[in-house]
Amino acid sequence: MLEREQYTPGPANIARIQKDRGPNGEEKWTLVLVRELRHSPEKVWEAITDPAHLREWAPFVADGSLGTVGAMVKLTTVAAPKPTVSEARVTRADAPNLLEYNWGDFDMRWQLEAFAGGTRLTLWTNIGHRFIAMGAAGWQICFDVLDHLLSGTPIGRIVGPDALKFGWQRLHAEYAKQFGIEMPKWPPQAAEKS
Amino acid sequence: MKIKLTSVYVDSQDKALRFYTEVLGFTKKADFSNGPYRWLTVASPDEPDGTELQLALNNNPAANAYQQAIFQQNQPAVMFFTDDIKGDYERIKARGAAFTMPPTDVTGSTIAMLNDTCGNLIQLTQLARW
């Protein structure tokens, strides 16, 4: 587990916000993350659809494969303060390139493109404004863990409170600054007592 | 406007009063009755004039169905905040309460869950400091 202890995320440089207009003219933000992996799209596809792989790196546990269109899969959020299970419906599964399903209210769209002998992974997710920097920081760490897993040197899932031990706060602050959003004042005591 | 009261349904007010005072350590605040109706609340000794918790008799079939359903889903009916969850866990456990979850680190907090013996799960929460 030395690899895990030595892990520290790099600079906040894999995420951006895509701004669109909704049907009533309201601004809709989508978090877009791009990560290059030194592994084939087939290998990455397995890691983003297979429950045994997902539990090694993803912020949720799946009770079935996400790799089939029409599949209904229960996703349990790891380390949520209340038991949080949401039913995902897979709406697109073009192996090994395009995967779409919902995680609760979030639409998740995964694209895998063959790139320089590896894969360029792009994730679009419509996480809300208030949590977009948090989500960017969390996914960046998850993708590092995914890269270790695919390379055969797994360091174990880093989500929820574990992420705080691995520099999540710094990433969160960097993304909040890049996105031009205020750092949420939560939890309330932190500002005064820490 | 202020939030001064929240309620939890219980299957017996006498049993609930014992559990919420003798086991959890709250103090009785209001206890009035009008015929078969009993208005019963407790408060925290740390905050005697703070938010009161009403221990409401669950004689309502709709509330009963709701209470049982969320209990089965492991969802707490009420949540209390503490600055010392490990200490409270040991103290409450020593008084005989059954915890369904020991203090556990989750996103943003440490939580524990116990059975109030009156039909509810109660969550204790200590917020994490970043």
Chai-1 contact restraints between the chains, C-beta under 6 A:
chainA,res_idxA,chainB,res_idxB,connection_type,confidence,min_distance_angstrom,max_distance_angstrom,comment,restraint_id
A,A79,B,V106,contact,1.0,0.0,6.0,A-B,restraint_1
A,A79,B,T107,contact,1.0,0.0,6.0,A-B,restraint_2
A,P81,B,V106,contact,1.0,0.0,6.0,A-B,restraint_3
A,P81,B,S109,contact,1.0,0.0,6.0,A-B,restraint_4
A,P81,B,I111,contact,1.0,0.0,6.0,A-B,restraint_5
A,P83,B,N74,contact,1.0,0.0,6.0,A-B,restraint_6
A,G160,B,V106,contact,1.0,0.0,6.0,A-B,restraint_7
A,G160,B,T107,contact,1.0,0.0,6.0,A-B,restraint_8
A,P161,B,D105,contact,1.0,0.0,6.0,A-B,restraint_9
A,Q169,B,W130,contact,1.0,0.0,6.0,A-B,restraint_10
A,P187,B,L127,contact,1.0,0.0,6.0,A-B,restraint_11
A,A190,B,R129,contact,1.0,0.0,6.0,A-B,restraint_12
A,A190,B,W130,contact,1.0,0.0,6.0,A-B,restraint_13
A,K193,B,R129,contact,1.0,0.0,6.0,A-B,restraint_14
A,S194,B,R129,contact,1.0,0.0,6.0,A-B,restraint_15
